């Protein structure tokens, strides 16, 4: 059983699944537009929560939030279901496939057999689409992959019921109602306002203030924890930023593409200029990741390497603060 479904590769899984499911339902919306309207860009530093034995840093909103906000702002209806048993989860998915409904799933990454080994770790907020099945496998459109792929029934059960933080509990979701006409303009403005509010939040661990706080912490890590632990913290930060959900530079590039599209839809030239500025900030996030990786791989020749990258991060935070203030003004 194979449903008609067009696979488009994307930079980030949740945007990609949302965009692909909506395109399949007749609403042609790009990945950057999903990300911008869904206010996906975010930053939070949670030193009191440890992920892989390092302070938790997230560059994105909670799993599912992007698609939920897109649905609210464009007045779409999405159905989400979680399950307590594997049998019920399979039954519901197979029922959807029989009814010709390609279905989004939240899954754990660790047992995705088509991922290279170095990308298979315990992370439960990945998203993919199932669009059919054979006698032994499900047909999978994973938007971070170049082409469609498959998962055995057994592996599908493992990824849908992965244990740990953000355990997916078999979660599946799919659009059930899309209006003929959607108001992109108002949705774009709401999305931008939400992101500006988050990134300029007055809380010390959120948005640009959170980035500044991490910059201060990086300076203290080697003395406070010793070089080995400091290096592990830094490695985990870069992993969250560049590999798990593309958070740092990658998200800035997607957001820049969103502003480019938004500038045309809203007829707002200022957004085009801000899009270029966000691309440059994205480049700086990438440079930060490269410098940080040199430190934890012990390849940095710089004397005061930790302070140097803390300075780089502080500069990024200051530039983003100015950027989001300008963006807020540009649409008010």
N, C-alpha and C positions, 0 to 999 in steps of 0.2 A: 504494500500500500504506500503510494507516494503522492503527496499533495503538490499542487502547483505552488512553488515558493521560490522567489528569487533571492539568492544569497548576495549580500554586499559586505565587503570587508570594512571594518571600522577600527578606529584607534582605541575605543573603550567599549567593554562588553555591554554595559547597561544601555548606553546611548544607542549602540548598534542594534541590539535586540528590539528596543522601542521603535527605532526608525524603520527597521525591516518589517516588523509586525504591522506598523501603520501603513507603510507602502503597500504591503500585501493586501490591506483592507481598503486601499484606494486613496489614502491620504499621503500625498508625496511630500515628505518632510525629511530634511537632511539630518545627519548625525549632529553637526554643530548646532542646528536649530533646536533639536531635542535637548541638548546639553544646556543651552542658554535659557530656553523657556523653563526648563526643569531646574534651573539654578544649581547646577551640579558642582560648580567651583566653590571650594570651601577650605578651611584649614582649622584644625583643632589639635591641641597638644594635651595629652592626658597622662602626666607623669605617674599618677597613682594606679594606672592600669598597665600591665606588662603584656606585650605581644612578642613571642619568641625571646623572652628574657630581656626586653628593652622597652623604654617608655613608649606608649602608643602615640603615634602621630597619624592623623588622617587628613588627606588632601581632598576629601570628597564628602558629600552628605551621606546619610545612612542608606544602605541598600534598599532599593525600591522607591526611594523618595523622588528621584528624577522623573520616572515614568508617572508616578502619582501626581506630581505637580503639573506635568504636561497635560495629563488627563483633566485635572481641575481647571487649568487655565484655557484649555481649548474645548471644554465641555464634552469630553469623550467619556465613555464608560468602560472601565476595565474590570474584569472579574479576577479575583485572586483567591486561591484555595491552598490550605495547608492540610496535612494528613497525619493521623497518628499511626497508620499502618501502611506498609509497603504495598499490600494487596489493594487497598482502596486507592492509593496514589496511582498505581498502574492502571487500574480499572478506569479512573477518571481521564488519564492521559489517552488511553486507547479509545475511549468513547469520543474524545475530542477529535482524534485522528479520523475515526469513522465518520464524524460529522464535518469533515473537511476543514478543521480549525488548526492551523499551525499554532504551536503553543510555546510560550516562553517559560523557562525554568530557572530557578535559582539553585546553584549547585556548589559542591565543594570541588576544589581544583585537584586535590591530591590523587584521586583515582581516574582523572581524565587521561585515558591511555594514549590519546593522540597528541598530548602535550609532550615536549621534550622533558627529560628527567629533571633538568635544572630548574624548570618552572613548576614542578609538581610539589607543592608544599601545602600545609594545612591552612587553607583560606577558603571560607565558605560563602563568599558573596560574588561568585562568578555567575554569568548569565549566558544562556544559549537558547536556541529554538529547536524543537523537535517537529519535523515536517513529514514523518512517515516511518514505516517499519518493515522489516523483512521477517523471515521466520526466526532469525537469531539476533537481529540487531535493530536499534533505532537509527533513523536517519537524522543527522544533526547539522544544523547551521550554526556554527560558533563564529560570531562576527570578528573575533580577533584572528581567525584562521583565513588563509587565502582562498581555500575552496571548502566545499561541504565535506563532512566526514561522518563516521558512524561510532556508536558505542554498543557493546553487547548488553543484553538485558541485565546481566549480573553487574557490570560496571555502572550502568544507569542507576540501578538500585543503590549502589554504594555512594555515588555522587549526590543523589537526591536526598539521601539520609545520612550525610556526613555528620559527625559529632563535633561539638566544640562551639566557639563563639559564632554567632549568627547562623547556627544550625538551620539548614533550609527547610527541614521537616516536609520534604516532598513538594515544596511550594511550586505552583504553576500559575500562570497569568496570561491573559489574552484580551484584546479589545472585543467588546460585545456591541458597542454602538458608537458610530461616528457620524456627526452631523454633516449635512451636505456642504454647508459653508462654515469655515472656521475663521475667527477673528485673530489673525496672527499679530496684528499691531498691538492690541491690548495685552495679549499674552507675552509678547516680547518685553513690553514696558514693565509688566509685573515681574517677569523673570529677572530683568536687570536690577530693578529696585530691591528685590529679595537678596540678590548676590551682593549688592553694595552694602545693604544692611548687615549681612553676615560678615563681610570682610572688614567693615569698619565698626564692628561690635565693640562696646566698651568693656568687654570681659578680657582679663589678662591672658586667657588660654585660647581665645578664638580669633580668627581672621589675622589681620596684620599685627595685632598685639601678640597673638600666639606665636607668630613667626619671630618677632623680636625676643620673646621669652626664650624660644629655643636657641636663638643666637647667643643669649646670655648664658644659657646652660652649657652649650658646647665649650665655652671658654673654661668652665669649671670641671668638665668631665675628666680630663687626664689626672688632675690633682686629686679630685674627690674619689674617683673609682679606679685609678691606675690605667695605664695605657691600653692594656688588653681589653678591659671592659669598655673603655671609651671608644676604642676601635669597633667593638661589636655594636655599640649604640649607633655609631655613625653608619656602619654597614646596613643596619636595620632601617635607619632613616632613608637611606638612598634606595633601598629595596622597595620600601613603601612608596617612594616618590616616583621611581622610574619603571618598576616592574609590576607591582601590584596595582593595577588600575591607573597606570600612566600619570599619577597625580601632579607632579611638579611642572616641568617644561611641557609635557604632552598636553595637560589640561589647558595650559595657557595658549598653546597653538590652536586647540579646538575652540577656545573662547574667542580668540582673535578672528577665526573663520566665522563664528556666529555674529560677531560685531560687524564684519564685512557684509554678511547677508542682511543683517538688521538695518544697516545704513541705507540699503537700497529700498527695503520694504517701508521704512519710516521716512525715507527721503531726508536723511540726516547725515550731512557730510562729516560732521564732527566724529561720528562713530567710526567712519573709515580711517580717520587719523588715529583714533584711540586703538583701533585694530592693529595698526602698525606698531604702536607703542607696546601693546600687549605681546606681540611677537618678539620684540626685543627683550622684554622681561622674561619670556619663555626661554630665550637663548641663555640668559643669565642663570636661570634655574638649572639648565643643562650643564653650564660651566661649573656651577657649584657642585653638582653631582660628580663630575669628572675629577675635580680637585679633592673632594671628600674621599672618593674611591682610591685615589693615590695614597692618601693617608692610611686608610685601613688595610691597603695592600702593601704598606711599608715602602712605597715608591716615591714618597714626597721628599724632595731635597730641601724644602723650606724649613728654616730653624723653628719658627714660631707658627707651625702649620695650623694648629687648632684656632688660634686667634685670627689667622688670616682668613680661614673659611667662615668664622663667626662674623668677621667684617663684611664678607661677601653677602652673607645671609641678611645682615642688618641693612645693607644697601638695597637688597631686593625688597625687604619689608617697607623701607621708606619710599621707594619708588611705587610700590603697590598702593600705599596709603594715598599718595598724590593722585595716582591713576584712578582709584575708585571714587575719590572726591570729585574728580573731573567728570567721570562717567555719570555719577549721580546728578550732577548739574546739567549734563548734556541732554538728559531725558526729562528733566523737571519742567 
